[in-house]
Amino acid sequence: MFYRENGQFKTSYAADQQIFGVAQDRWAIVLVLAFAFLAIPFIASDYTFQAILIPFVIMSLAALGLNILVGYCGQISLGTAAFMAVGAYAAYNLQARIEGMPLLVALIGGGLVAMVFGIFFGLPSLRIRGLYLAVATLAAQFFVDWLATRAAWVTNNSSSGSVSAKPLAIAGWAIDTPMEKYLLCLALLCVLGLAAKNLVRSSVGREWMAMRDMDVAAAVIGIRPTYAKLSAFAVSSFIVGVAGALWGFVHLGAWEPAAFSLDRSLQLLFMIIIGGLGSIVGSIFGAAFFVLLPLLLNQVPHWLGLPLSTATATYLEHMIFGALIVFFLIVEPHGLAKLWATARQKLRVWPFPH
Amino acid sequence: MMFKKVAIAAACVAAGMGALVASPAVQAQEQFVPLLVYRTGQFAPLGIPWADGKQDYLKLVNAKGGINGVKIKFEECETAYDTAKGVECYERLKNKDGGASGFDTQSTGITFAVTDKAPGDKVPVVTPGYGLSQSVDGKVFEWNFPLLGNYWTAADSIIQDILKKEKGSLKGKKIALVYHDSPYGKEPIPLLEKRAAKDGFELIKLPVTAPGVEQKSTWLQIRQNRPDYVLLWSAGVMTPTAVREAQATGYPREKMYAVWWGGSDHDVKDIGAGAKGYNTVTIHNTAESDKVHADVKAMLYDKGQGTAKDAKELGQLAHTRGMMIAMLQVEAIRTAQDKYGKGKSMTPEQVRWGLENLNMTQERLNELGFGKIIRPFKTSCENHLGADWARIATWDGSKFKVTSDWYQADKSMVDPLYKEFAEKYAKEKNVKARSCS
């Protein structure tokens, strides 16, 4: 009924290759984008922007980057937060050292430096895989933690090792209200999300997936493992680096190395596992689950007027959140994206299931 | 069955919502004070008494009838010492109930992040004893108030105490700084380097990775280098670990000096006699017991309204420090009321004025029950610190005892640093220093 595809014929290659082949999907995405860009700026409060929407959008971007590496190319990484940190510190250094550096160039520059860093730490993936690679990427995490606290040039000789971003502006547009910050992050998420979606549909994306599914077989049919794996590392770290720069510049404003700790890496990995490995929209679902749900859980006792102490409420939040993760993984091991796909399939055949 | 459960749940939710909507309708003036705390996470041992102290004092003020009749409304938000969570708490509470009277963020990292946002939001950031040291300069940092001391004044007071022990000369001595490897731990370094150059001692910097349970290699280095004194910039679990390591390596505890966050009763209580001689600098005189403790006990704990589980927590360093911080915030609100109208709730901007015009005389402090804990001080537009009196307290095996006279940081040491770092910050952030004339 809702998803009836009868009568939607594709009569050209272009029509056959579009991202959203079904009219309902196209409309849905237009509505979602219109809501995100046009409606939310009018209805959301500053708190919603700064504490919920901005972290959610930035984390979606980081999860998207990681999903390309883990979900699409099958290279497990525990160093995501390190790539974020590289992006953030590189962008900071670009701004601090080059007078008049435009914000967008600094952000993209942060992504590019993270990309080089990612390729470097992706080199072990050519020889090792699976858990072994996970441990190798863990080295990236420790290396960056060490570098950011030890090397004074990383923080531009800040005495405390904490750095803070300059006021944000793009071509005279001063980005100082929470709404503008949100729009900046959202625009970057849309552009990079679209690029990622197209990449995974292209020949590069198919190479990644071939590597993921069976690397020996992929090599036999002529896919170059070096190229496929390193390109996945490059694209992934670029996106993660931009997300890290946004996290530092837009969300925190000032940060210390602890902002990009191992916890963050693990959190991102859980996000894509819960959201759905190998799915672009799954990254966004996962980020929503991890950013929004704890806040909600923390507020529920408050709304109900339960007289819980702060510590109890926090422990309760952790317990319920942990239980929900286990629950979701048991109910749907393929993540929230699979739940959505199932729902969509049910809508397609409704009301006559078969 | 299922339906029944759902119905009960729905009824509960409805009742909760109803209570929420009904409550603000008829109420007297209230002043909202947000409380950022960490009762969980790696620093919880320090965070819990600190948070209890803040709440206890606010409850005491309410029990005495509020600030000129204005009751204080407070709400805790758990940060777990995590900057991102702290920023979320700040955003959640800053505009609540007529605006937050000021944030005591309890964390250097959160202070850094919030310092950027406060001027835009027009909310004061109160960081007694921690935060950005250079924010003493009120011309650049209009919204920051590092009242009563910061890490530079703490380090300077400790060095002065050591100088006294060494009869005025530190030439050729070695002093090791064992610090938590975070902005918090690194804050005293600029001052100590300056001091080292002036007094001729060698500064050995020994970072410890957070949370600080791995210190074996650090203490091996201490054993190797044999520093004459060890300064400890630690917090949470790092402190007892360091004292135990000192015990294990045979380093004399008498030669160890911790900053105020490394000098809580919890930190050394379990080690007991093993920590005898361990020194800490107290921001003002937080090891002292005063009338305020008796008041809190009589008006809260004896009636079962205390925040901590046990009245024994009263009088502990961190708890007293929490009360002192809450007291400063309350007095700022009171000062603002003197100017903008008694019995009214103050906006954050008015509270900021109050913080900038605090005048704590000895009479007033005696009245509040802090006479022995705090010395009189005044804040001004240029000086957001007030005064930086500090004392050394020493663990005698069962409790901390004040063992030194009052110290104040050497102005010729700290003032140029304030200026230099504030100017650097202003340049980086395009802040125009305001005029104070």
Interface residues (C-beta under 8 A of the other chain):
Chain A: D46 Y47 Q50 A51 P55 A96 T149 S159 S160 G161 S162 S164 K166 P167 D176 H251 L252 G253 A254 W255 E256 P257 A258 A259 L295 N298 W303 L304 G305 L306 S309 T310 A311 A313 T314 Y315
Chain B: C12 V13 A15 G16 M17 A19 L20 V37 R39 T40 A44 I48 A51 E76 C77 E78 A80 T83 A84 V87 E88 E91 R92 N95 T108 G109 F112 A113 T115 D116 K117 G120 L132 D181 S182 P183 Y184 K186 E187 I189 P190 P207 A210 F421 E428 K429 N430
